[in-house]
Amino acid sequence: MEKALIGYFLPERLLDHFKITNVEELGEISTKRMVFQVELEEINIIPKGYDPSLYESKGFYPVTLVQDFPIRGKAVYLSIKRRRWRHKKHKNEIIHNDYTLIAEGSRITQELSDFLKGTGRDPRRYH
């Protein structure tokens, strides 16, 4: 599947901060239906307000899996790898970007959460 095309179906401005590393169509075992999994990796851009010469990229946090809007009747899951940076001298100082992609109290994107609230189907009721 064309990675650039799938970007049109993702939350607005997501690709300003993340790059698509993989898109797969997988079978969901519990419901026996197909799902799309979009793997995203944060671009190596240090958080605003920090001096890039003082920090170094030190890998990623554990992957976060969140559900987004379905595409053509198929569930969509975003597999998100967020970066962390470590201060070069003060090794215990770790920083990261703060995103509001995930709706509080759920495992779905904020954009999908807002849509469901507008339909009366608040996703927090189901978690």
C-alpha positions as CSV (number, residue, x, y, z in Angstrom):
1,M,0.0,0.0,0.0
2,E,1.3,3.4,-0.9
3,K,2.5,5.1,2.4
4,A,1.8,8.6,1.1
5,L,-1.8,7.7,0.3
6,I,-2.5,6.4,3.8
7,G,-1.4,9.8,5.2
8,Y,-4.6,11.3,3.9
9,F,-6.5,9.1,6.4
10,L,-4.5,9.9,9.5
11,P,-5.2,12.6,12.1
12,E,-4.4,16.1,10.8
13,R,-0.7,17.2,11.1
14,L,0.4,13.8,12.4
15,L,2.9,13.5,9.6
16,D,4.5,16.8,10.7
17,H,5.9,14.9,13.6
18,F,5.9,11.2,12.6
19,K,6.9,9.2,9.5
20,I,5.1,6.1,8.3
21,T,7.4,3.1,8.5
22,N,5.0,0.4,7.6
23,V,1.4,-0.3,6.7
24,E,-0.1,-3.8,7.0
25,E,-3.5,-5.3,6.6
26,L,-3.8,-7.9,9.4
27,G,-6.5,-10.3,10.6
28,E,-8.0,-9.5,13.9
29,I,-8.3,-12.8,15.8
30,S,-11.1,-11.9,18.2
31,T,-13.6,-10.7,15.5
32,K,-12.1,-12.5,12.4
33,R,-12.1,-9.2,10.4
34,M,-9.3,-7.4,8.7
35,V,-7.6,-4.3,10.2
36,F,-5.0,-1.8,9.1
37,Q,-2.0,-1.3,11.3
38,V,0.0,1.9,10.5
39,E,3.4,2.0,12.1
40,L,4.6,5.5,12.9
41,E,8.0,6.6,14.2
42,E,8.7,10.1,15.6
43,I,10.9,12.3,13.5
44,N,14.2,13.2,15.2
45,I,13.3,16.8,16.1
46,I,14.1,17.8,19.6
47,P,11.3,19.5,21.7
48,K,10.9,23.3,21.3
49,G,12.8,25.3,24.0
50,Y,15.7,22.9,24.3
51,D,19.2,23.4,22.9
52,P,19.9,20.6,20.4
53,S,23.6,20.7,21.1
54,L,23.0,19.6,24.7
55,Y,20.8,16.5,24.0
56,E,21.2,13.3,22.1
57,S,18.5,11.0,20.8
58,K,18.4,7.9,23.0
59,G,15.9,5.6,21.3
60,F,12.2,5.2,21.8
61,Y,9.6,4.6,24.5
62,P,7.6,1.4,24.3
63,V,5.2,1.4,21.3
64,T,1.7,2.8,22.0
65,L,-1.2,1.2,20.1
66,V,-4.2,3.4,19.5
67,Q,-7.3,3.1,17.5
68,D,-8.3,5.6,14.8
69,F,-11.2,6.1,12.4
70,P,-12.0,3.0,10.4
71,I,-11.2,2.9,6.7
72,R,-13.7,1.2,4.4
73,G,-15.2,-0.8,7.3
74,K,-11.8,-1.9,8.5
75,A,-10.5,-1.0,12.0
76,V,-7.3,1.2,11.9
77,Y,-4.7,1.0,14.6
78,L,-1.7,3.4,14.9
79,S,1.4,1.8,16.3
80,I,3.3,4.9,17.6
81,K,7.0,5.0,18.5
82,R,7.9,8.2,20.4
83,R,11.5,9.3,20.8
84,R,13.3,10.4,23.9
85,W,16.4,12.5,24.2
86,R,19.0,12.5,27.0
87,H,21.1,15.4,28.2
88,K,24.7,14.8,27.3
89,K,26.1,15.8,30.7
90,H,23.2,15.2,33.0
91,K,22.5,11.6,32.0
92,N,19.4,11.3,34.2
93,E,17.6,14.2,32.4
94,I,15.3,12.8,29.7
95,I,13.0,14.9,27.6
96,H,10.3,14.1,25.0
97,N,7.7,15.9,22.9
98,D,4.2,16.1,24.4
99,Y,1.4,15.3,22.0
100,T,-2.3,15.2,22.5
101,L,-2.9,12.4,20.0
102,I,-4.5,10.0,22.5
103,A,-7.8,10.8,24.2
104,E,-7.5,10.9,28.0
105,G,-8.7,7.6,29.5
106,S,-8.9,5.7,26.3
107,R,-6.8,4.0,23.6
108,I,-8.2,6.0,20.7
109,T,-7.0,9.2,19.0
110,Q,-8.3,12.5,20.3
111,E,-9.8,13.2,16.9
112,L,-11.9,10.0,16.9
113,S,-12.8,10.6,20.5
114,D,-14.2,14.1,19.6
115,F,-16.2,12.6,16.8
116,L,-17.7,9.9,19.0
117,K,-18.6,12.5,21.7
118,G,-20.4,14.4,19.0
119,T,-22.5,11.4,18.1
120,G,-23.3,10.6,21.8
121,R,-21.0,7.6,21.9
122,D,-18.4,8.8,24.4
123,P,-15.5,6.3,24.2
124,R,-14.7,6.7,27.9
125,R,-17.9,4.8,28.8
126,Y,-16.4,1.6,27.2
127,H,-13.0,1.6,29.0
